[in-house]
Amino acid sequence: MKKIIISLLMAAVTAAALTGCKEAGDIEDSSYVLAMGIEKTENGYLIDYSCADFSKAQDNQGTKVPSKSVVYSGRSFNETNQSFEQTQPKKLNFGHLKVIVFTNGQIDDTMIEELLDHSEIAKSVLILKSKKQLKELFSIEKDLPVSFGEYMAKGIESSPKVKKPKDLSLGRIYGRK
């Protein structure tokens, strides 16, 4: 009897180990956001989602994946994300987000709160601001051999003007680590 119970228990453990996570999907089912640009407007926000563009990635590039931007508008971060997911075949994935740039030289506190509360956005994401407008800032993306997010993060990390790049992170600036 003891052998039967152990055998059944082992079979159950093996079956559980062989099944995948229900939430896990194919890599092709997600839009991996590597950088975001946020611009405050009269009616809410414009958000530029700079996502990994695997169609332009070459096999020998390793982790150097270019990116491609799409811009959506909404009254909040969540509303803009919903607009994206209603019109795009892929789900947003913020797990690889490196940089968020606020344009027109202003960081919006309401948007910061939404970013801090979003479960997928790491507190280590760099928060930057630019005097440029969204379109102008992301116009260089098409000419980059790497993603816009990687380009911006490397630029900050190697800049002699920035002594501690980690001090520019979402969690360190806004008190949540």
KOLDREN-340470 format. One line per 10 residues: number of its first residue (from 0); their letters; for each residue x, y negated, z of C-alpha. Coordinates in steps of 0.05 Angstrom, whole numbers, padded with zeros to 5 digits. Example, Ala and Ser with C-alpha at 12.3 -4.5 7.8 and 13.67 -1.06 7.14 Angstrom:
0) as) 00246:00090:00156 ~ 00273:00021:00143
This chain:
0) mkkiiisllm) 00000:00000:00000 ~ 00057:-00048:00017 ~ 00089:-00035:-00051 ~ 00024:-00051:-00087 ~ 00016:-00117:-00050 ~ 00088:-00136:-00064 ~ 00079:-00117:-00137 ~ 00016:-00159:-00143 ~ 00048:-00217:-00109 ~ 00108:-00214:-00155
10) aavtaaaltg) 00062:-00210:-00216 ~ 00024:-00271:-00192 ~ 00089:-00310:-00181 ~ 00116:-00290:-00249 ~ 00050:-00310:-00283 ~ 00051:-00378:-00248 ~ 00124:-00389:-00268 ~ 00109:-00374:-00341 ~ 00052:-00423:-00347 ~ 00070:-00495:-00364
20) ckeagdieds) 00045:-00558:-00332 ~ -00024:-00576:-00356 ~ -00005:-00650:-00362 ~ 00059:-00636:-00401 ~ 00053:-00646:-00475 ~ 00098:-00644:-00536 ~ 00150:-00697:-00543 ~ 00115:-00720:-00606 ~ 00052:-00736:-00567 ~ 00082:-00796:-00531
30) syvlamgiek) 00106:-00865:-00549 ~ 00169:-00875:-00507 ~ 00172:-00948:-00487 ~ 00245:-00969:-00481 ~ 00235:-01045:-00475 ~ 00176:-01092:-00467 ~ 00168:-01165:-00482 ~ 00113:-01203:-00446 ~ 00087:-01271:-00467 ~ 00033:-01309:-00428
40) tengylidys) -00020:-01339:-00473 ~ -00083:-01380:-00461 ~ -00126:-01316:-00465 ~ -00080:-01269:-00428 ~ -00017:-01235:-00452 ~ 00018:-01212:-00515 ~ 00059:-01149:-00500 ~ 00112:-01123:-00548 ~ 00121:-01048:-00537 ~ 00189:-01029:-00565
50) cadfskaqdn) 00184:-00953:-00573 ~ 00234:-00900:-00593 ~ 00230:-00890:-00669 ~ 00250:-00817:-00678 ~ 00236:-00821:-00753 ~ 00298:-00865:-00761 ~ 00342:-00826:-00713 ~ 00396:-00785:-00744 ~ 00416:-00716:-00718 ~ 00487:-00737:-00702
60) qgtkvpsksv) 00468:-00799:-00663 ~ 00457:-00763:-00597 ~ 00422:-00813:-00551 ~ 00426:-00871:-00599 ~ 00354:-00875:-00621 ~ 00330:-00939:-00655 ~ 00265:-00971:-00635 ~ 00205:-01002:-00668 ~ 00158:-01054:-00638 ~ 00083:-01061:-00638
70) vysgrsfnet) 00048:-01121:-00606 ~ -00019:-01118:-00570 ~ -00058:-01171:-00532 ~ -00102:-01167:-00470 ~ -00123:-01202:-00407 ~ -00080:-01155:-00364 ~ -00025:-01102:-00370 ~ -00076:-01046:-00362 ~ -00123:-01075:-00415 ~ -00065:-01082:-00464
80) nqsfeqtqpk) -00044:-01010:-00451 ~ -00115:-00987:-00464 ~ -00117:-01025:-00530 ~ -00052:-00991:-00551 ~ -00077:-00922:-00533 ~ -00144:-00933:-00568 ~ -00110:-00950:-00634 ~ -00047:-00907:-00633 ~ -00045:-00831:-00637 ~ 00005:-00827:-00580
90) klnfghlkvi) 00002:-00839:-00505 ~ 00047:-00892:-00474 ~ 00105:-00864:-00434 ~ 00144:-00914:-00391 ~ 00193:-00863:-00362 ~ 00251:-00889:-00404 ~ 00236:-00963:-00399 ~ 00301:-01002:-00389 ~ 00283:-01076:-00396 ~ 00224:-01123:-00391
100) vftngqiddt) 00233:-01192:-00420 ~ 00186:-01249:-00404 ~ 00187:-01300:-00460 ~ 00176:-01375:-00464 ~ 00220:-01381:-00402 ~ 00166:-01361:-00352 ~ 00155:-01300:-00309 ~ 00083:-01288:-00291 ~ 00069:-01266:-00219 ~ 00003:-01232:-00236
110) mieelldhse) 00038:-01190:-00289 ~ 00095:-01174:-00240 ~ 00044:-01146:-00190 ~ 00014:-01101:-00244 ~ 00083:-01076:-00264 ~ 00101:-01062:-00191 ~ 00036:-01023:-00182 ~ 00044:-00981:-00245 ~ 00067:-00911:-00225 ~ 00109:-00897:-00287
120) iaksvlilks) 00150:-00961:-00285 ~ 00214:-00952:-00245 ~ 00235:-01006:-00197 ~ 00304:-01004:-00230 ~ 00278:-01034:-00295 ~ 00314:-01099:-00311 ~ 00271:-01162:-00310 ~ 00296:-01218:-00355 ~ 00268:-01282:-00382 ~ 00282:-01317:-00448
130) kkqlkelfsi) 00265:-01385:-00474 ~ 00250:-01354:-00541 ~ 00181:-01332:-00564 ~ 00164:-01258:-00568 ~ 00168:-01253:-00643 ~ 00235:-01288:-00647 ~ 00266:-01248:-00591 ~ 00247:-01180:-00620 ~ 00264:-01199:-00692 ~ 00334:-01170:-00685
140) ekdlpvsfge) 00307:-01101:-00668 ~ 00302:-01077:-00740 ~ 00377:-01088:-00750 ~ 00401:-01052:-00687 ~ 00432:-00982:-00691 ~ 00405:-00968:-00620 ~ 00339:-00985:-00586 ~ 00325:-01056:-00566 ~ 00322:-01033:-00494 ~ 00390:-01000:-00497
150) ymakgiessp) 00419:-01061:-00532 ~ 00393:-01109:-00479 ~ 00413:-01065:-00420 ~ 00484:-01056:-00446 ~ 00489:-01130:-00460 ~ 00470:-01147:-00387 ~ 00516:-01093:-00359 ~ 00576:-01117:-00399 ~ 00564:-01192:-00391 ~ 00617:-01228:-00351
160) kvkkpkdlsl) 00562:-01277:-00329 ~ 00524:-01222:-00292 ~ 00562:-01198:-00232 ~ 00511:-01148:-00206 ~ 00463:-01124:-00261 ~ 00424:-01083:-00210 ~ 00404:-01148:-00176 ~ 00361:-01163:-00237 ~ 00317:-01102:-00226 ~ 00243:-01105:-00213
170) griygrk) 00249:-01074:-00144 ~ 00306:-01118:-00120 ~ 00277:-01184:-00145 ~ 00208:-01172:-00119 ~ 00224:-01136:-00054 ~ 00202:-01065:-00070 ~ 00256:-01012:-00080
